[in-house]
């Protein structure tokens, strides 16, 4: 199940996202944002999980 969040972005970023949609790179702005979030999570999730494991062992 997907949940909805509210996100505020600078107009320039919104315009660039819309250009990606207009060029056919993404079907809509929401999918472009989801792709960016997936990329961020893939890059950073393992580090965050490692850090949280270390904290739980210290407690």
N, C-alpha and C positions, 0 to 999 in steps of 0.2 A: 504494500500500500504506500502510495506517495502522500506526503504531507505538504501543505502549502506554507511558504514563508514569505515575508515581506522584505524586500531588498531595495535599498536606495543606492543609486549609482550616479556618478557625474554624467551630465548630458553627453559629453564627448564619448564616453564608454558606451552609452546606449546607442549613439549614432554608429559607432564602429560595429557593435553587435548587429544592428539592423543592416549594415552594409554586407556583413557576412551572410545574413539571411537572403538579402537581395541577390547576392552573387551565387546562391545555391549551395553554399558550404554547409548550411544548417537549414532545416525546414522551418524553424521559428526561433525567436529569441530565447524562449524557455529552454529549448534543447541546446542552444549554444551555451547557456549558463550551466546547465546540467553537465555538459561535456567538460567545462572548465573546472567544476567542482570535482568531478570524477578524477581528473588529472591531478588536482591538488591532493585529494585523499590518497591516491596511489603513491604520490611522491612522499607524503609526510606521515601517513598513518602508522607505518612501522616504527618510526622514531618516537611518536607520541605514545604508542603502546609500550615500547621499551621503557620510556621514562616513567610511565604510570606503574609498570611492574616494579621498577626500582623503588619507587615511593612506597608501594604497598609492603615491600620487604623491610623497609626501614621502620615502619610503624609497629 
